[in-house]
Amino acid sequence: MRTPRLEIAIFGMLACAPHLFPAPNIVLITIDTLRADHLHCYGYGQASTPNIDRLAAQGVRFDTVFAAAPLTLPAHCSIMTGAYPMSHGVRDNVGYRLDPARETLALILKRHGYKTGAVVGAYVLDRRFGLGTGFDSYYDHFDEQVDPRETINMADLKRPGAQVMDHAIAWIKSAKGQPFFVWAHLYDPHDPYDPPAPFKQEYAGHPYDGEIAYADQQVGRLIAFLNTTGQYGNTIIVLTADHGESLGEHRELRHGYFIYDATLRVPLIIKPAAGSIKPRVVTQAMRSIDIAPTILKLVGLPPGKDNQGAEVVGLMSGKQPEATPDIYSESFYPAQFGWSTLRSLHVGNLKYIDAPRAELYDLDQDPRELNNRALDRQAVVAELKARLVALEAAASAPDSAKKAAYVPSAEQLEKLASLGYLGNAHAAAPAGPDGKPKPDPKDMIDVFYEMNRAGVEAGANHCDQAIPDLAEVIHQSPNIEAAYLMLGRCYFIEENFGESMKTFHQLQSLDPDNQDAVFYIAASEFGLGDLAAAESGLKQALAANPKRTYAHKYLGFTYQAENKPDLAIAEFEKVLETSPNDLEAHGKLGFLLASGGRYQDALAHFQKVVALTPSDPLAHYNLGLAYEKLGDKQKTADELAVACRLNRELCGK
C-alpha cells in the first residue's frame, strides 16, 4: 500500500523540479499593419508566407481576432497589458504614454524568473512612450534630438526587419540558458510599402504583400535559429499584428482613421511548447486583450491584476467554445483634429459603430461593411449603444487618462507625423467649444488626407510642397493645432522667420499654453535679429522646461550675439548635458573658450568636432591652431597638414 503513495510523491517532486522540466521560453512577434486576410494560411493566394504558414500548421491558428485600436501604440499597450484602452489610458499614438507603474506581460514574467528583452522596429514604440516596463533590455535607439532647422530623416525612425531579428537573436544568445521572453516588433508592412530585393521585383504590382513576404522571411530566420540551437521545441511562439490595413475600403488608405474590420481584424497564431497542444484552427472570435492572459496560462501563471481579457487555452485544447464576449474597439485619432472619436462593438454577427451618424452592419450578410442598417434597425442600435456604454464604464480605470497623458515636443510630433501619425499635443474634448457634437470623421476624410500628405512631405524634407498643403488645411479647418505646428516649423526650416512667427502666434491663439509656440517665436526673433525679444522668450521656454536642449542652444546663440561670452558658454555646456555629441555646441564652445585665451579647455571641444566630422578641413584647421597656441608643434603640423590635404585653399593660411 505504501508503494503507490511513494511513486505519487516522487512524481510530484519531479514535476516541480525546474532542472528536469524547464519553463518554456516565449517569443512574441508583432508584425505592424498586417491584415489576417493577406496571409497564405488565412486563405490568401498572392503572397508567399511559408514560415508563418509553418507556425500555423504546427500550432493553433485563430481565425477571427480583433485589435483594440487600429493604431500602433494603443494596440500594443492592450496586447501587453491585456486591458482595454479606457483602462490603460493610451488612446492614440500622439499625446499618450503607458503609465510606467502599469503591470505588463513583461513585468509579470520578469517577476517569475524570466529574462526579458524587446526589439522594436519604429519610433512610435520608443521607450519614452511607456512600453519598456518590465524589460531587462529594450532596444529602440531612435535619436531623440532634432535640430529645429532640419527636417526628420525617416531612416532614423524605423529599422528593417533584418536588423530587428539580428538584435533579437543576439539578445536570445545572451540569455544563456535562462528562460526568456523576447518581443520582436517588425514594422515593415507599414506604409510606405517599399520591400527590399528580391521582394520589390517579385511583388512590383502589390508591394504591401512584398513587405509581408519580407517579414515572413525574417520570422523564418528566428525560427531557424531556435531550431539550430535546440530551443524551438521548448519555446512558445505567438505571432500577431497590432492592427490591420485599409487598402482603399471606405476611402481609407492605411489605418487609424476608421474602425472597419480591414484595420481591426488581425492574425493570431500560437505555437505551444512541443507536445502540449495539438494543431487546430479556432473559429470563435476573440480579442487582442486575450493574448497576454493566454500566454501566462500556458506557462502556469495567473493573469495580471489589471487584466480584462480572458485566457483561451481551453479553446486551443479543443474544448467547446463558451459564449463569445462583446468585442470593443476604438479610434481616438480623429479627435486629434477636433472631430468625433469612434467606438465599435462586435456582438455575434452584428457590428455597431458609435459615431455622430451611427453605423450597424450584419457581418454574415455584409462582411465588407457596405450596407449601413442603422436607420432601419434603430432598436438594435439603441441596445448595442447601451451595451457599449456599459462596457466602457465597467472597463474604465480611475485616473487612467491623467496617468497616461503625455505632451510631446514639436520634434516628437514631427517624427510621428513623418511616420504618418498626425495629431495635437493635447487630447480633445468630447464636444466642440460651442457644445455641439464634433464633425463625423466620415465627412472630414478629404481634409485628413490633405494634412496627412503634408505631414509626410514635411518629414521627407519637402517643406516647399508641404507649406501650400498645410495652408489649405488651415483654410478648410482652422482649429487643427497640428497643422499650425507643422506649418510654422516648415517656415522656420525655410528661414522665413516672419511667417514662422505669424503662424506660431496663431497657434498660441488656439492654445495659449503651447510651449512649442513660445520656443519657435523666440527662435524666429533671433533669426530676425531681435535679440532682446529672443532672450526673453527663450528664458520663458526654459522656465517651463529646463531640459529643452534647443532652447539652451538658441539662448547660447543669443548671448554670443549680445557679446556675453560667459553666459553663452554656460548655455552651450547645458546643451552637452542632454546632447553630448552636439557638433554645433562643441564648435561654439571651442571658439568661445579659445577667444578667451582658455586654449586647454577649448582643445577637448575642437578634438570632439574633428571626431564627429573627420572630413571637415576647418575642424582640423581649428584644432591645429589650438595645438599651436599650446606649443605642440608636431600636432600642429599634423592637423594643418590634414586640413591642407582636404582643402588646398587652407595651405596658405
C-alpha positions as CSV (number, residue, x, y, z in Angstrom):
1,M,0.0,0.0,0.0
2,R,2.9,2.3,0.6
3,T,4.5,1.9,-2.9
4,P,1.8,3.8,-4.8
5,R,1.9,6.7,-2.4
6,L,5.7,6.8,-2.7
7,E,5.5,6.8,-6.5
8,I,3.0,9.6,-6.4
9,A,5.2,11.7,-4.1
10,I,8.3,11.2,-6.3
11,F,6.3,12.1,-9.4
12,G,5.1,15.3,-7.7
13,M,8.7,16.2,-6.8
14,L,9.9,15.7,-10.4
15,A,7.0,17.8,-11.8
16,C,8.2,20.7,-9.7
17,A,12.0,20.2,-10.5
18,P,13.0,23.1,-12.8
19,H,16.1,21.4,-14.0
20,L,14.1,18.4,-15.2
21,F,11.1,20.4,-16.5
22,P,12.4,23.8,-17.6
23,A,10.0,26.7,-18.1
24,P,9.2,27.2,-21.7
25,N,10.7,30.2,-23.5
26,I,8.3,32.7,-25.0
27,V,8.7,34.6,-28.3
28,L,6.1,37.3,-29.2
29,I,6.3,38.6,-32.7
30,T,4.1,41.5,-33.6
31,I,4.0,42.4,-37.3
32,D,2.9,46.0,-37.7
33,T,-0.1,46.7,-40.0
34,L,-0.6,43.0,-41.0
35,R,-4.0,42.0,-42.3
36,A,-5.0,38.5,-41.5
37,D,-6.5,38.0,-44.9
38,H,-3.2,38.7,-46.6
39,L,-1.5,35.6,-45.2
40,H,-1.5,32.3,-47.1
41,C,-2.6,30.3,-44.1
42,Y,-5.7,32.5,-43.9
43,G,-6.6,31.7,-47.5
44,Y,-4.7,34.4,-49.4
45,G,-3.1,33.4,-52.6
46,Q,-1.0,36.3,-53.7
47,A,1.7,36.4,-51.0
48,S,4.2,33.7,-50.1
49,T,4.4,33.3,-46.3
50,P,5.9,29.8,-45.8
51,N,7.4,30.4,-42.3
52,I,4.2,31.9,-40.9
53,D,2.2,29.0,-42.5
54,R,4.5,26.5,-40.9
55,L,3.9,28.1,-37.5
56,A,0.1,27.8,-38.2
57,A,0.4,24.2,-39.2
58,Q,2.4,23.3,-36.0
59,G,0.2,25.4,-33.7
60,V,-3.2,27.0,-33.2
61,R,-4.5,29.5,-35.7
62,F,-7.2,31.8,-34.5
63,D,-9.5,32.7,-37.4
64,T,-11.2,35.9,-36.1
65,V,-9.3,38.2,-33.8
66,F,-9.9,41.9,-33.3
67,A,-7.5,44.6,-32.2
68,A,-8.5,47.1,-29.5
69,A,-7.5,50.0,-31.7
70,P,-6.1,50.5,-35.3
71,L,-3.1,52.4,-34.1
72,T,0.3,51.0,-33.1
73,L,0.9,52.4,-29.6
74,P,-2.6,51.8,-28.0
75,A,-2.9,48.4,-29.8
76,H,0.4,47.2,-28.4
77,C,-0.5,48.6,-24.9
78,S,-3.6,46.5,-25.0
79,I,-1.6,43.4,-26.1
80,M,0.9,43.9,-23.4
81,T,-1.5,44.7,-20.5
82,G,-4.4,42.5,-21.5
83,A,-6.6,45.6,-21.0
84,Y,-8.9,47.9,-22.9
85,P,-7.6,51.4,-23.8
86,M,-10.0,53.0,-21.4
87,S,-8.3,51.0,-18.7
88,H,-4.6,51.6,-19.5
89,G,-5.4,55.1,-20.8
90,V,-3.5,55.1,-24.0
91,R,-6.0,56.1,-26.7
92,D,-3.7,57.2,-29.6
93,N,-0.1,57.4,-30.8
94,V,0.1,61.1,-30.1
95,G,-0.3,62.6,-26.7
96,Y,-0.2,59.4,-24.6
97,R,2.3,57.3,-22.7
98,L,1.6,54.0,-20.9
99,D,1.9,54.6,-17.2
100,P,5.3,53.2,-16.0
101,A,3.5,51.8,-12.9
102,R,1.2,49.7,-15.1
103,E,1.6,46.0,-14.9
104,T,2.7,44.5,-18.2
105,L,3.2,40.9,-19.5
106,A,7.0,41.5,-19.4
107,L,6.9,42.7,-15.8
108,I,4.9,39.6,-14.7
109,L,7.2,37.2,-16.5
110,K,10.3,39.0,-15.1
111,R,8.9,38.6,-11.5
112,H,8.7,34.9,-12.2
113,G,12.3,34.4,-13.3
114,Y,12.2,35.2,-17.0
115,K,14.9,37.2,-18.7
116,T,13.0,39.8,-20.8
117,G,14.0,41.6,-23.9
118,A,12.4,43.6,-26.7
119,V,13.5,45.0,-30.1
120,V,11.1,47.4,-31.7
121,G,11.1,48.5,-35.4
122,A,9.8,52.1,-35.2
123,Y,10.0,55.3,-33.2
124,V,6.3,55.1,-32.3
125,L,7.2,52.3,-29.8
126,D,10.2,54.2,-28.4
127,R,10.6,53.5,-24.6
128,R,9.6,57.1,-23.8
129,F,6.0,56.1,-24.7
130,G,5.9,53.6,-21.9
131,L,6.2,50.0,-23.2
132,G,9.7,49.4,-21.7
133,T,8.2,48.5,-18.3
134,G,9.4,45.0,-17.2
135,F,12.0,44.6,-19.9
136,D,15.7,43.9,-18.9
137,S,16.6,45.1,-22.4
138,Y,14.6,47.4,-24.7
139,Y,16.3,48.1,-28.0
140,D,14.8,51.2,-29.6
141,H,17.7,53.6,-30.1
142,F,15.9,56.2,-32.1
143,D,17.7,59.6,-32.0
144,E,15.7,62.0,-29.9
145,Q,17.2,65.4,-30.6
146,V,16.2,67.1,-33.8
147,D,17.7,70.4,-34.9
148,P,14.8,72.9,-35.3
149,R,16.3,74.0,-38.6
150,E,16.3,70.5,-40.1
151,T,13.6,68.0,-41.1
152,I,13.3,64.5,-40.0
153,N,15.3,61.7,-41.5
154,M,12.9,58.8,-41.9
155,A,15.8,56.3,-41.7
156,D,16.3,57.4,-38.1
157,L,12.7,56.5,-37.1
158,K,12.4,52.9,-38.3
159,R,14.6,49.9,-39.0
160,P,14.1,47.0,-41.4
161,G,13.1,43.6,-40.1
162,A,16.6,42.1,-40.7
163,Q,18.0,44.5,-38.1
164,V,15.2,43.7,-35.7
165,M,15.9,40.0,-35.9
166,D,19.7,40.5,-35.8
167,H,19.2,42.2,-32.4
168,A,16.6,39.8,-31.2
169,I,18.8,36.7,-32.0
170,A,21.8,38.4,-30.4
171,W,19.8,39.0,-27.3
172,I,18.5,35.4,-27.1
173,K,22.1,34.3,-27.2
174,S,22.8,36.4,-24.2
175,A,20.1,34.7,-22.1
176,K,22.5,31.7,-21.7
177,G,20.0,29.1,-20.6
178,Q,17.8,31.2,-18.5
179,P,14.1,31.1,-19.6
180,F,13.5,34.1,-21.7
181,F,10.7,36.3,-23.1
182,V,11.5,38.2,-26.2
183,W,9.3,40.6,-28.1
184,A,10.3,41.3,-31.7
185,H,8.3,44.1,-33.5
186,L,8.5,44.1,-37.3
187,Y,7.4,47.4,-38.8
188,D,7.9,46.5,-42.5
189,P,4.3,46.2,-43.8
190,H,3.7,49.7,-42.6
191,D,3.4,52.3,-45.4
192,P,5.2,53.4,-47.5
193,Y,5.4,50.0,-49.0
194,D,8.9,49.5,-50.3
195,P,10.1,46.0,-49.8
196,P,13.8,45.1,-50.4
197,A,15.0,42.9,-53.2
198,P,14.0,40.4,-54.4
199,F,10.6,41.1,-52.9
200,K,10.5,44.5,-54.6
201,Q,10.7,42.9,-58.0
202,E,8.6,39.9,-57.2
203,Y,5.7,41.9,-55.8
204,A,6.0,45.0,-58.0
205,G,2.3,45.1,-58.6
206,H,1.4,44.8,-54.9
207,P,4.2,46.0,-52.7
208,Y,2.2,45.6,-49.4
209,D,2.3,41.9,-50.0
210,G,6.0,42.1,-50.7
211,E,6.6,43.7,-47.3
212,I,4.6,40.8,-45.7
213,A,6.7,38.3,-47.6
214,Y,9.9,40.0,-46.4
215,A,8.6,40.0,-42.8
216,D,7.8,36.3,-43.2
217,Q,11.5,35.7,-44.2
218,Q,12.6,37.4,-41.0
219,V,10.3,35.2,-39.0
220,G,11.9,32.3,-40.7
221,R,15.3,33.4,-39.6
222,L,14.3,33.4,-35.9
223,I,12.6,30.0,-36.3
224,A,15.8,28.6,-37.9
225,F,17.9,30.0,-35.1
226,L,15.7,28.4,-32.4
227,N,15.8,25.1,-34.3
228,T,19.6,25.2,-34.8
229,T,20.2,25.9,-31.1
230,G,17.7,23.2,-29.9
231,Q,15.3,25.7,-28.3
232,Y,12.4,25.6,-30.7
233,G,10.6,22.7,-29.1
234,N,10.5,24.3,-25.7
235,T,9.6,27.8,-27.0
236,I,6.1,29.2,-27.2
237,I,5.8,31.4,-30.3
238,V,3.0,33.9,-30.5
239,L,2.6,35.8,-33.8
240,T,0.1,38.5,-34.3
241,A,-0.3,42.1,-35.5
242,D,-1.1,45.3,-33.7
243,H,-3.8,46.1,-36.3
244,G,-4.6,45.6,-40.0
245,E,-4.5,47.9,-43.0
246,S,-7.2,49.5,-45.2
247,L,-6.3,49.3,-48.8
248,G,-9.0,51.7,-50.0
249,E,-12.0,50.3,-48.2
250,H,-14.4,53.1,-47.2
251,R,-12.0,55.5,-48.9
252,E,-9.4,54.9,-46.1
253,L,-5.8,54.4,-47.1
254,R,-3.6,52.9,-44.4
255,H,-5.1,52.7,-40.9
256,G,-6.1,54.6,-37.7
257,Y,-8.8,56.9,-39.0
258,F,-11.8,54.5,-39.2
259,I,-12.6,51.3,-37.3
260,Y,-13.8,48.9,-40.0
261,D,-12.6,45.4,-39.9
262,A,-10.0,45.9,-42.6
263,T,-7.9,47.6,-39.9
264,L,-9.2,45.7,-36.8
265,R,-9.0,42.1,-37.8
266,V,-5.5,40.6,-37.2
267,P,-3.9,37.2,-37.4
268,L,-3.0,35.3,-34.3
269,I,-1.0,32.1,-34.3
270,I,0.2,30.4,-31.1
271,K,2.8,27.6,-31.5
272,P,2.9,26.0,-28.0
273,A,5.7,24.1,-26.4
274,A,6.2,20.7,-28.0
275,G,3.6,18.1,-27.2
276,S,1.4,20.2,-25.1
277,I,-1.5,21.1,-27.5
278,K,-2.3,19.7,-30.9
279,P,-2.5,21.9,-34.0
280,R,-6.0,23.2,-34.8
281,V,-8.0,26.2,-36.0
282,V,-10.2,28.1,-33.6
283,T,-13.1,29.9,-35.2
284,Q,-14.6,31.6,-32.2
285,A,-13.9,35.3,-32.3
286,M,-11.5,36.7,-29.7
287,R,-9.8,39.9,-28.7
288,S,-6.2,41.1,-28.7
289,I,-6.6,41.7,-24.9
290,D,-6.9,37.9,-24.6
291,I,-3.3,37.3,-25.7
292,A,-1.4,38.2,-22.5
293,P,-3.6,36.1,-20.2
294,T,-3.3,33.2,-22.6
295,I,0.5,33.4,-22.6
296,L,0.5,33.5,-18.8
297,K,-1.8,30.5,-18.6
298,L,0.4,28.5,-21.0
299,V,3.3,28.9,-18.6
300,G,1.2,28.2,-15.5
301,L,0.9,31.8,-14.2
302,P,-2.2,33.7,-13.2
303,P,-3.4,36.8,-15.1
304,G,-2.2,40.2,-14.2
305,K,-4.1,42.2,-11.6
306,D,-5.4,44.7,-14.2
307,N,-6.1,42.1,-16.9
308,Q,-9.5,42.4,-18.6
309,G,-9.0,39.7,-21.3
310,A,-9.6,36.0,-20.9
311,E,-7.2,33.1,-21.5
312,V,-8.3,30.8,-24.3
313,V,-6.1,27.8,-23.6
314,G,-9.3,25.7,-23.4
315,L,-10.2,26.7,-26.9
316,M,-6.7,25.8,-28.0
317,S,-7.1,22.4,-26.5
318,G,-10.3,21.7,-28.4
319,K,-12.9,22.4,-25.7
320,Q,-16.3,23.6,-26.8
321,P,-16.4,27.4,-27.1
322,E,-18.2,29.3,-24.5
323,A,-20.2,32.5,-25.2
324,T,-18.2,35.0,-27.2
325,P,-17.7,38.2,-25.3
326,D,-18.6,41.5,-26.7
327,I,-15.6,42.8,-28.6
328,Y,-14.8,46.5,-28.2
329,S,-12.5,48.6,-30.4
330,E,-12.0,52.3,-30.8
331,S,-10.1,55.1,-32.6
332,F,-9.5,58.4,-30.9
333,Y,-7.3,59.5,-33.8
334,P,-10.0,61.8,-35.4
335,A,-10.3,63.7,-32.0
336,Q,-6.7,64.9,-32.6
337,F,-8.2,67.2,-35.3
338,G,-11.3,68.3,-33.4
339,W,-13.5,65.6,-34.8
340,S,-15.6,62.8,-33.2
341,T,-14.0,59.7,-31.7
342,L,-15.1,56.3,-33.0
343,R,-16.1,53.3,-30.9
344,S,-17.3,49.9,-32.0
345,L,-18.8,46.7,-30.6
346,H,-18.9,43.3,-32.2
347,V,-21.8,41.2,-30.9
348,G,-22.2,38.0,-32.7
349,N,-22.8,38.7,-36.4
350,L,-23.6,42.4,-35.7
351,K,-21.2,45.3,-35.5
352,Y,-22.2,48.7,-34.2
353,I,-20.1,51.8,-34.7
354,D,-20.8,54.7,-32.4
355,A,-20.4,57.9,-34.4
356,P,-22.4,61.1,-35.0
357,R,-24.1,59.1,-37.7
358,A,-24.3,55.6,-36.2
359,E,-23.5,52.6,-38.2
360,L,-24.8,49.0,-38.0
361,Y,-23.6,46.0,-40.1
362,D,-24.7,42.4,-40.3
363,L,-21.3,40.8,-41.0
364,D,-22.8,37.5,-42.1
365,Q,-24.6,39.2,-44.9
366,D,-22.3,42.2,-45.4
367,P,-18.7,41.3,-44.4
368,R,-17.2,44.4,-46.2
369,E,-19.4,46.7,-44.1
370,L,-21.0,48.4,-47.1
371,N,-24.7,48.5,-46.1
372,N,-25.4,50.6,-43.0
373,R,-28.6,49.3,-41.4
374,A,-28.7,51.8,-38.5
375,L,-31.7,53.7,-39.7
376,D,-33.9,50.8,-40.3
377,R,-32.9,48.9,-37.1
378,Q,-32.9,51.7,-34.6
379,A,-34.0,49.4,-31.7
380,V,-30.9,47.2,-32.2
381,V,-28.7,50.3,-32.4
382,A,-30.1,51.6,-29.1
383,E,-29.5,48.2,-27.5
384,L,-25.9,47.9,-28.7
385,K,-25.1,51.5,-27.8
386,A,-26.3,50.8,-24.3
387,R,-24.1,47.7,-24.1
388,L,-21.1,49.7,-25.4
389,V,-21.6,52.4,-22.9
390,A,-21.9,49.9,-20.1
391,L,-18.8,48.0,-21.2
392,E,-16.8,51.2,-21.4
393,A,-18.0,52.3,-17.9
394,A,-17.1,48.9,-16.4
395,A,-13.7,48.7,-18.0
396,S,-12.5,52.3,-17.3
397,A,-9.9,52.8,-14.7
398,P,-9.8,55.8,-12.3
399,D,-7.3,58.4,-13.4
400,S,-6.2,56.4,-16.4
401,A,-6.4,59.5,-18.7
402,K,-4.4,61.6,-16.3
403,K,-1.7,58.9,-15.8
404,A,-1.4,58.2,-19.5
405,A,-1.3,61.9,-20.6
406,Y,1.9,62.9,-22.3
407,V,2.6,66.2,-24.1
408,P,5.1,65.5,-26.8
409,S,7.6,68.1,-28.1
410,A,7.4,69.7,-31.5
411,E,10.2,67.4,-32.6
412,Q,8.4,64.3,-31.4
413,L,5.2,65.4,-33.1
414,E,7.1,65.9,-36.4
415,K,8.8,62.5,-36.0
416,L,5.4,60.8,-35.6
417,A,4.0,62.9,-38.5
418,S,6.8,61.7,-40.8
419,L,5.7,58.1,-40.0
420,G,2.1,59.1,-40.9
421,Y,0.8,59.8,-37.4
422,L,-0.6,63.3,-37.1
423,G,-2.1,65.0,-34.1
424,N,-2.2,67.5,-31.3
425,A,-0.2,67.5,-28.1
426,H,-3.4,67.8,-26.1
427,A,-6.4,65.4,-26.2
428,A,-9.6,66.9,-27.4
429,A,-12.9,67.3,-25.5
430,P,-16.0,65.2,-26.5
431,A,-17.8,68.3,-27.8
432,G,-16.7,71.4,-29.7
433,P,-16.2,74.7,-28.0
434,D,-19.8,75.6,-28.7
435,G,-21.1,72.4,-27.1
436,K,-22.3,71.0,-30.4
437,P,-21.3,67.4,-31.5
438,K,-18.0,67.3,-33.3
439,P,-17.9,66.5,-37.0
440,D,-18.2,62.9,-38.1
441,P,-14.9,61.6,-39.4
442,K,-16.7,60.3,-42.5
443,D,-17.3,63.9,-43.5
444,M,-13.7,65.1,-42.9
445,I,-11.7,62.4,-44.7
446,D,-10.5,64.7,-47.6
447,V,-9.1,67.3,-45.1
448,F,-7.5,64.5,-43.2
449,Y,-5.7,63.1,-46.2
450,E,-4.5,66.6,-47.3
451,M,-3.0,67.1,-43.9
452,N,-1.5,63.6,-43.8
453,R,0.1,64.2,-47.1
454,A,1.6,67.4,-45.9
455,G,3.0,65.7,-42.8
456,V,4.7,63.1,-44.9
457,E,6.1,65.8,-47.2
458,A,7.4,67.8,-44.3
459,G,9.0,64.7,-42.8
460,A,10.6,63.9,-46.2
461,N,12.4,67.3,-46.3
462,H,9.9,68.8,-48.8
463,C,8.7,71.8,-46.9
464,D,8.2,73.7,-50.2
465,Q,5.5,71.2,-51.0
466,A,4.1,70.9,-47.5
467,I,3.6,74.7,-47.0
468,P,0.7,75.2,-49.5
469,D,-0.9,72.0,-48.5
470,L,-0.9,72.9,-44.8
471,A,-2.2,76.4,-45.6
472,E,-5.1,74.8,-47.4
473,V,-5.8,72.5,-44.5
474,I,-5.9,75.5,-42.1
475,H,-8.2,77.3,-44.6
476,Q,-10.6,74.4,-44.6
477,S,-10.4,73.5,-40.9
478,P,-8.8,76.4,-38.9
479,N,-8.8,74.7,-35.5
480,I,-6.3,71.9,-36.1
481,E,-3.3,72.8,-33.9
482,A,-1.0,70.2,-35.5
483,A,-1.4,72.0,-38.9
484,Y,-0.1,75.3,-37.4
485,L,2.8,73.5,-35.7
486,M,4.0,71.8,-38.9
487,L,3.4,74.9,-41.0
488,G,5.4,77.1,-38.5
489,R,8.2,74.6,-38.4
490,C,8.4,74.4,-42.2
491,Y,8.6,78.2,-42.4
492,F,11.3,78.1,-39.8
493,I,13.3,75.5,-41.7
494,E,12.9,77.6,-44.8
495,E,14.3,80.6,-42.8
496,N,11.1,82.5,-43.4
497,F,11.1,83.7,-39.8
498,G,8.4,86.3,-40.3
499,E,5.8,83.8,-41.5
500,S,7.1,81.3,-38.8
501,M,6.3,83.9,-36.1
502,K,2.9,84.7,-37.5
503,T,2.0,81.0,-37.7
504,F,3.1,80.3,-34.1
505,H,1.2,83.3,-32.8
506,Q,-1.9,81.8,-34.5
507,L,-1.2,78.6,-32.7
508,Q,-0.9,80.5,-29.4
509,S,-4.4,82.0,-30.0
510,L,-5.7,78.4,-30.1
511,D,-3.6,77.1,-27.3
512,P,-2.2,79.9,-25.1
513,D,-0.1,77.4,-23.1
514,N,1.7,75.9,-26.1
515,Q,5.4,75.8,-25.2
516,D,6.4,74.9,-28.7
517,A,5.0,78.2,-29.9
518,V,6.9,80.0,-27.2
519,F,10.2,78.4,-28.3
520,Y,9.7,78.9,-32.0
521,I,8.6,82.5,-31.7
522,A,11.7,83.3,-29.7
523,A,14.0,81.3,-32.1
524,S,12.4,83.2,-35.0
525,E,13.0,86.5,-33.2
526,F,16.7,85.5,-33.1
527,G,16.6,84.8,-36.8
528,L,15.2,88.3,-37.4
529,G,17.9,89.9,-35.2
530,D,15.6,90.9,-32.3
531,L,18.0,89.7,-29.6
532,A,16.2,91.2,-26.6
533,A,12.9,89.6,-27.5
534,A,14.6,86.3,-28.3
535,E,16.4,86.2,-24.9
536,S,13.2,86.9,-23.1
537,G,11.2,84.2,-25.0
538,L,13.9,81.6,-24.7
539,K,14.2,82.2,-20.9
540,Q,10.4,81.7,-20.8
541,A,10.7,78.4,-22.7
542,L,13.4,77.2,-20.3
543,A,11.4,78.2,-17.2
544,A,8.7,75.8,-18.5
545,N,11.1,73.1,-19.4
546,P,14.7,73.5,-18.2
547,K,15.8,70.4,-20.2
548,R,14.8,71.8,-23.6
549,T,18.1,71.4,-25.4
550,Y,17.5,73.7,-28.3
551,A,16.2,76.5,-26.1
552,H,19.6,76.4,-24.4
553,K,21.4,76.3,-27.8
554,Y,19.4,79.3,-29.1
555,L,20.0,81.2,-25.9
556,G,23.7,80.5,-26.3
557,F,23.5,81.9,-29.9
558,T,21.7,84.9,-28.5
559,Y,24.2,85.6,-25.7
560,Q,27.1,85.2,-28.2
561,A,25.5,87.7,-30.5
562,E,25.0,90.1,-27.5
563,N,28.7,89.7,-26.7
564,K,28.1,87.9,-23.4
565,P,30.6,85.0,-23.8
566,D,30.5,83.6,-20.3
567,L,26.7,83.3,-20.4
568,A,26.9,81.8,-23.9
569,I,29.5,79.2,-22.7
570,A,27.2,78.2,-19.8
571,E,24.3,77.6,-22.2
572,F,26.3,75.5,-24.7
573,E,27.6,73.4,-21.8
574,K,24.0,72.8,-20.8
575,V,23.3,71.6,-24.4
576,L,26.0,69.0,-24.0
577,E,24.4,67.7,-20.8
578,T,21.5,66.3,-22.8
579,S,23.1,66.0,-26.2
580,P,26.8,65.2,-25.6
581,N,27.6,64.8,-29.4
582,D,26.1,68.1,-30.5
583,L,28.5,69.3,-33.1
584,E,27.5,72.9,-33.0
585,A,27.7,73.2,-29.2
586,H,31.3,71.8,-29.3
587,G,32.3,74.1,-32.1
588,K,30.8,77.2,-30.3
589,L,32.5,76.2,-27.0
590,G,35.8,75.7,-28.7
591,F,35.6,79.1,-30.4
592,L,34.4,81.0,-27.3
593,L,36.9,79.4,-24.9
594,A,39.8,79.9,-27.3
595,S,38.7,83.6,-27.8
596,G,39.0,84.0,-24.1
597,G,42.5,82.5,-24.0
598,R,41.4,79.2,-22.5
599,Y,43.1,77.1,-25.1
600,Q,43.4,74.0,-22.9
601,D,39.7,74.0,-22.2
602,A,38.9,74.7,-25.9
603,L,41.1,71.8,-27.0
604,A,38.7,69.0,-26.0
605,H,35.9,70.6,-27.9
606,F,37.9,71.0,-31.1
607,Q,39.0,67.4,-30.8
608,K,35.4,66.3,-30.5
609,V,34.5,68.3,-33.6
610,V,37.2,66.5,-35.5
611,A,36.0,63.1,-34.2
612,L,32.4,63.9,-35.3
613,T,33.4,65.3,-38.7
614,P,36.8,63.9,-39.7
615,S,36.4,65.0,-43.3
616,D,35.9,68.7,-42.4
617,P,39.1,70.7,-43.2
618,L,38.1,73.6,-41.0
619,A,37.7,71.3,-38.0
620,H,41.3,70.1,-38.4
621,Y,42.5,73.7,-39.1
622,N,40.9,75.0,-35.8
623,L,42.4,72.0,-33.9
624,G,45.8,72.8,-35.4
625,L,45.6,76.4,-34.3
626,A,44.7,75.3,-30.7
627,Y,47.7,73.0,-30.6
628,E,49.8,75.9,-31.9
629,K,48.6,78.1,-29.0
630,L,49.5,75.3,-26.6
631,G,53.0,74.9,-28.1
632,D,52.6,71.4,-29.5
633,K,54.5,71.8,-32.8
634,Q,54.1,68.2,-34.0
635,K,50.3,68.0,-33.5
636,T,50.0,71.5,-35.0
637,A,51.8,70.3,-38.2
638,D,49.8,67.1,-38.3
639,E,46.4,68.8,-38.1
640,L,47.3,71.6,-40.5
641,A,48.6,69.0,-43.0
642,V,45.3,67.2,-42.9
643,A,43.4,70.4,-43.3
644,C,45.5,71.3,-46.3
645,R,45.0,67.9,-47.9
646,L,41.3,68.2,-47.5
647,N,41.2,71.8,-48.8
648,R,44.2,73.2,-50.5
649,E,43.0,76.8,-50.1
650,L,43.9,76.4,-46.4
651,C,47.5,75.7,-47.2
652,G,48.4,79.4,-47.4
653,K,46.8,80.4,-44.1
